[in-house]
Amino acid sequence: MKVARSSLVAALCAALIALPASPALAKAPRLGKDGASTNWCGYAAATSLTAPDAGSVSDVKGTWTVPSVTGSSNAYSSAWIGIDGYASKTVEQIGTESDWVGGGPRYYAWWEMFPKMSRLIPNVTVKPSDEISAEVRWLSKRVFQLSMVNVTTGETFSTLQRRGNADQSSAEWIVEAPSLGGTLPLAQFSPTTFTDCEATINGHTGPINDSHWLDDRIDLVNFSGTVIASPSSLSAGGRSFTVTRN
């Protein structure tokens, strides 16, 4: 049985950062099983789907196109790549947000070292159809590098973050319904395609479906079990897939 962690969604500090105000969202555990989760949709990779090896994952990369959102009431979605969270209490992740809040869309970039609060990336602007490339890389015993490039605009971001208790047991490429005390409504987002996805596990670098590890295809379901978002099958090379909102 898999424990999925709700993705990082930026904790907005409107008084400090001149960006549109949005709710401060926090991470909360959500239980999933058999390739289903109440907040995750996409793929995870690990040495085992039941007891992955700690310390095995040192790098994850991916590129995605920022989806547009429509709606009539507040709803939220995150697209991200990261290390941990599949079966651990820490998550090191970076991504973009596509929300429908206050009668209109809001798009922004963020990073997080959960359980610490997430942070905005003010110097990387985000809009629908932008191509985002990101990486989370373990550098040393206590240091991770989280980086992002908006390929469309040329804007870049990188930060070094210290963490001594990271499990480093899984790699993820995810679209998520964020949480604030419980899972929030999932936004009606356009199909989100991830490409150039690869991980480094036990020193070997390869695509999501590399034979050196196992991968898990994860549907996002509501609490009655109805699928509300699903990932496509992996491409022939195992480096791309598309998440579709049902």
C-alpha positions in Angstrom: 0.0 0.0 0.0 1.5 3.3 -1.1 1.5 6.5 0.9 1.3 9.5 -1.4 2.2 12.9 -0.1 0.3 15.9 -1.3 2.4 18.0 -3.5 4.0 21.2 -2.6 1.9 24.2 -3.3 3.4 27.6 -2.8 2.9 29.2 0.6 2.3 32.7 -0.7 3.8 35.6 1.3 1.9 38.5 -0.3 3.4 41.0 2.1 6.9 40.2 1.0 6.5 39.2 -2.7 4.6 41.4 -5.2 2.6 38.6 -6.7 -1.2 38.0 -6.7 -2.5 36.7 -3.4 -3.5 33.0 -3.2 -4.3 30.7 -0.4 -1.4 29.4 1.7 -1.5 25.6 1.0 0.2 22.9 3.0 1.1 19.3 2.4 -0.8 16.5 3.9 -0.5 12.7 3.5 -3.0 10.9 1.3 -3.3 7.2 1.1 -3.3 5.4 -2.2 -3.1 1.8 -3.4 -2.9 -0.2 -6.6 -1.8 2.6 -8.8 -4.4 5.0 -7.4 -4.1 8.1 -5.2 -6.5 10.8 -4.0 -4.1 13.6 -4.9 -1.4 12.3 -7.3 -1.5 11.6 -11.0 1.5 10.6 -13.0 4.5 8.2 -12.5 6.8 7.2 -9.7 10.0 5.2 -9.9 11.8 3.3 -7.2 13.8 0.1 -6.5 10.7 -1.4 -5.0 7.0 -0.3 -4.9 6.5 -1.7 -1.4 9.9 -1.1 0.3 12.1 1.1 -1.8 15.8 1.5 -1.0 16.7 4.5 1.1 19.5 6.6 -0.3 19.1 5.2 -3.9 17.7 8.3 -5.7 20.2 11.1 -6.5 18.6 12.9 -9.4 15.3 13.5 -11.2 14.6 15.6 -14.3 11.6 16.4 -16.4 10.1 19.0 -18.8 6.4 19.9 -19.1 4.1 22.3 -20.8 2.2 24.6 -18.4 -1.5 23.7 -18.7 -4.3 26.3 -18.9 -7.2 26.2 -16.5 -10.9 27.0 -16.7 -13.6 27.0 -14.1 -16.4 28.7 -12.2 -15.2 28.1 -8.6 -11.9 27.9 -6.8 -9.8 24.8 -7.8 -6.2 24.0 -7.9 -3.5 21.9 -9.7 0.3 21.5 -9.4 2.7 20.0 -12.0 6.0 19.0 -10.5 9.0 16.7 -10.4 10.8 15.6 -7.3 12.5 13.1 -5.0 10.7 11.3 -2.2 7.0 11.3 -1.1 6.0 8.0 -2.6 6.7 6.2 0.7 8.6 8.7 2.8 8.0 11.6 5.1 10.1 14.1 3.2 9.7 15.5 -0.4 12.2 17.6 -2.4 10.3 19.1 -5.3 9.9 21.9 -7.8 7.0 22.8 -10.0 4.3 25.1 -11.4 0.8 26.0 -10.3 -2.3 26.4 -12.5 -5.2 27.4 -10.3 -8.6 29.0 -10.8 -9.1 31.4 -7.9 -11.4 34.4 -7.4 -13.0 34.0 -10.8 -9.8 33.7 -12.9 -6.7 31.7 -13.5 -3.4 32.1 -11.6 -0.1 30.7 -12.7 3.2 30.6 -10.8 6.3 28.6 -10.0 7.4 27.2 -6.7 9.8 24.9 -4.8 9.6 23.0 -1.5 11.5 20.9 0.9 8.6 19.3 2.7 7.8 19.4 5.6 9.0 23.0 5.4 6.6 25.4 3.7 6.9 25.9 0.0 8.3 29.0 -1.6 7.4 31.1 -4.6 9.9 31.5 -7.5 9.3 35.2 -8.3 11.9 35.5 -11.1 10.4 32.7 -13.2 7.1 33.9 -14.7 4.6 31.2 -15.8 1.8 31.2 -18.4 -0.1 28.5 -20.3 1.9 26.7 -23.0 5.3 27.7 -21.5 7.8 24.9 -21.6 9.3 24.3 -18.1 12.4 22.2 -17.5 13.3 21.2 -13.9 15.7 19.1 -11.9 16.1 18.0 -8.3 19.6 16.8 -7.6 21.3 15.4 -4.5 24.8 17.0 -4.3 26.2 15.7 -1.0 25.2 14.2 2.3 23.0 17.2 3.3 22.6 19.4 0.2 20.1 19.3 -2.7 20.0 21.6 -5.8 16.5 22.5 -7.1 16.5 24.2 -10.5 14.1 25.4 -13.1 14.3 26.9 -16.6 11.4 28.5 -18.4 12.6 27.4 -21.8 10.0 29.7 -23.5 11.2 32.9 -21.8 14.7 32.0 -20.9 14.2 32.7 -17.1 16.1 30.5 -14.7 16.2 29.6 -11.0 18.4 27.5 -8.8 18.7 27.1 -5.1 20.8 24.9 -2.8 19.0 23.5 0.2 20.3 21.6 3.2 18.5 18.5 4.4 20.0 15.7 6.5 17.0 13.4 6.8 15.9 12.9 3.2 14.9 9.3 2.4 15.9 9.5 -1.3 13.8 6.4 -2.1 11.7 7.5 -5.0 11.5 9.8 -8.1 8.2 11.4 -9.3 6.7 13.2 -12.2 3.3 14.3 -11.0 0.2 16.5 -11.5 -1.5 16.9 -8.2 -4.6 18.2 -6.4 -3.0 20.2 -3.5 -4.1 20.0 0.1 -5.0 22.5 2.8 -6.1 20.3 5.7 -7.6 18.0 3.1 -7.5 17.6 -0.6 -8.6 20.7 -2.5 -10.8 20.6 -5.6 -8.8 19.7 -8.7 -8.7 22.4 -11.4 -10.0 21.7 -14.9 -6.6 21.8 -16.6 -5.7 21.2 -20.2 -3.7 18.0 -21.0 -0.3 18.2 -19.4 2.6 16.5 -21.2 5.8 15.6 -19.5 8.9 14.9 -21.7 12.6 14.2 -21.2 11.9 12.4 -17.9 14.7 10.5 -16.3 16.1 9.6 -12.9 19.4 8.5 -11.4 18.9 5.5 -9.1 21.8 3.6 -7.5 24.1 5.5 -9.8 22.3 4.5 -13.0 20.5 7.1 -15.2 17.6 6.1 -17.3 14.0 6.8 -18.3 10.9 6.2 -16.1 10.6 2.6 -17.2 14.2 1.6 -17.0 14.8 -2.0 -16.3 17.1 -1.2 -13.3 14.0 -0.2 -11.2 10.2 -0.4 -11.1 7.7 2.3 -12.1 4.2 2.9 -10.9 1.5 4.5 -13.1 -0.8 6.5 -10.8 -4.5 7.5 -11.4 -6.0 10.3 -9.4 -9.3 9.2 -7.9 -11.9 10.8 -5.6 -12.8 9.2 -2.3 -15.5 7.1 -4.0 -12.9 5.6 -6.3 -13.9 7.5 -9.5 -10.9 8.4 -11.7 -10.8 12.1 -12.3 -7.3 12.4 -13.9 -5.1 9.8 -15.5 -1.7 9.5 -17.1 -1.3 8.0 -20.5 1.0 5.0 -21.1 4.7 5.9 -21.4 6.2 6.6 -24.8 8.3 3.9 -26.4 11.4 5.4 -24.9 9.8 5.7 -21.4 10.6 9.5 -21.2 7.2 11.1 -21.8 3.5 10.8 -21.0 0.4 13.0 -20.8 -1.9 13.6 -17.8 -5.5 14.2 -18.8 -8.3 15.7 -16.6 -11.5 13.6 -17.0 
